[in-house]
Amino acid sequence: MKYATTTQTKVGNKEEGKFAITDGHITFNGKLITGNRYAIPWWNGRTKDNFIQKGAKPAITRFVPGREGTGWTD
């Protein structure tokens, strides 16, 4: 089954192109848009200082009350 949704983009009075979602794929002017993948770490609930020193990565799921920054509350 083929589903499609199209959105026209404009800059001023000039038409730039069409975004569409067809069968779950995002396209622009009929070409598939591809990008990067990000390895998002899931937080396991532990906060140790050596974890921060080892190079903690930002994680949207991490919340540490009273602490902010990479490895704490991001």
Secondary structure as the mmCIF struct_conf table of DSSP 4:
data_model
#
loop_
_struct_conf.conf_type_id
_struct_conf.id
_struct_conf.beg_label_comp_id
_struct_conf.beg_label_asym_id
_struct_conf.beg_label_seq_id
_struct_conf.end_label_comp_id
_struct_conf.end_label_asym_id
_struct_conf.end_label_seq_id
STRN STRN1 ALA A 4 VAL A 11
TURN_TY1_P TURN_TY1_P1 GLY A 12 ASN A 13
STRN STRN2 LYS A 14 THR A 22
TURN_TY1_P TURN_TY1_P2 ASP A 23 GLY A 24
STRN STRN3 HIS A 25 PHE A 28
TURN_TY1_P TURN_TY1_P3 ASN A 29 GLY A 30
STRN STRN4 LYS A 31 LEU A 32
HELX_LH_PP_P HELX_LH_PP_P1 ILE A 40 TRP A 43
BEND BEND1 GLY A 45 GLY A 45
HELX_RH_AL_P HELX_RH_AL_P1 ASP A 49 GLN A 53
TURN_TY1_P TURN_TY1_P4 LYS A 54 GLY A 55
HELX_LH_PP_P HELX_LH_PP_P2 ALA A 56 PRO A 58
TURN_TY1_P TURN_TY1_P5 ILE A 60 THR A 61
TURN_TY1_P TURN_TY1_P6 PRO A 65 GLY A 66
STRN STRN5 GLU A 68 GLU A 68
BEND BEND2 GLY A 69 GLY A 69
TURN_TY1_P TURN_TY1_P7 THR A 70 GLY A 71
BEND BEND3 TRP A 72 TRP A 72
STRN STRN6 THR A 73 THR A 73
#
